[in-house]
Amino acid sequence: MNKTLDCRGQACPLPVVNAKKALAQFTGDGELAVLVDNETAVKNLTKLASSSGLAVSSSQTGENVYQVNIQVKAAGAEQPEAAAAAGSVVVISSNAMGGGDEQLGKALMKSFIFALTNATELPEQIICYNSGAFVTCEGSDSLADLQALEQAGVKIATCGTCLNFYGLTEKLRVGTVSNMYDIVQTLTTARLVIRP
């Protein structure tokens, strides 16, 4: 079975959600071709396929047109990967901590991230979205601390839609690009969610 799914013009996380639904419909071997209009969607679909143990490739077929090909195996299609429960998750939804003075808030966020590197128990994952995307990108005062956390095994994920919105897609310097589908999966299965 081969299927083509046109997800051009769909906002995150719809390409991933629709691709996941299409993959679940496969009853045997085949290929799912997904058309999207941005590189973030390509990364998110590649991550979906890889996390499901499926071979994946992608190519740019035109201006703002990308095709992601996912090779489906019957066993993989019949038994989709269940979401693993997460430990503690830190959510950084702003590049400033608190709601007062912005300069103070940025200093507090920098201190918070530094303090995480010395925490008795490290979080399993750090999720950054909205202006929190700035902390994982070029120019952030917290890059060295976040890189140290990543080297210590902490997963760091930044919302791709947010990176695109702020023009930061090419400036991401630590962690991976994520999408709202993955963010929801992580937050709803987390043992503890920490929001500074």
MOBEL-V335670 format. One record per helix or strand of 3 or more residues. SS is the DSSP state (~ for helix, > for strand). FROM is the first residue (numbers start at 1). LEN is the number of residues. If there is no record, write none. Layout:
# MOBEL-V335670
ss->{SS:SS}
from->{FROM:FROM}
len->{LEN:LEN}
This chain:
# MOBEL-V335670
ss->{>:~:>:~:>:>:~:>:~:>:~:~:>:~:~:>:~:>}
from->{2:14:30:39:56:65:74:86:102:125:130:143:155:160:169:176:180:190}
len->{5:11:7:13:7:8:5:7:16:4:7:9:5:6:3:3:10:6}
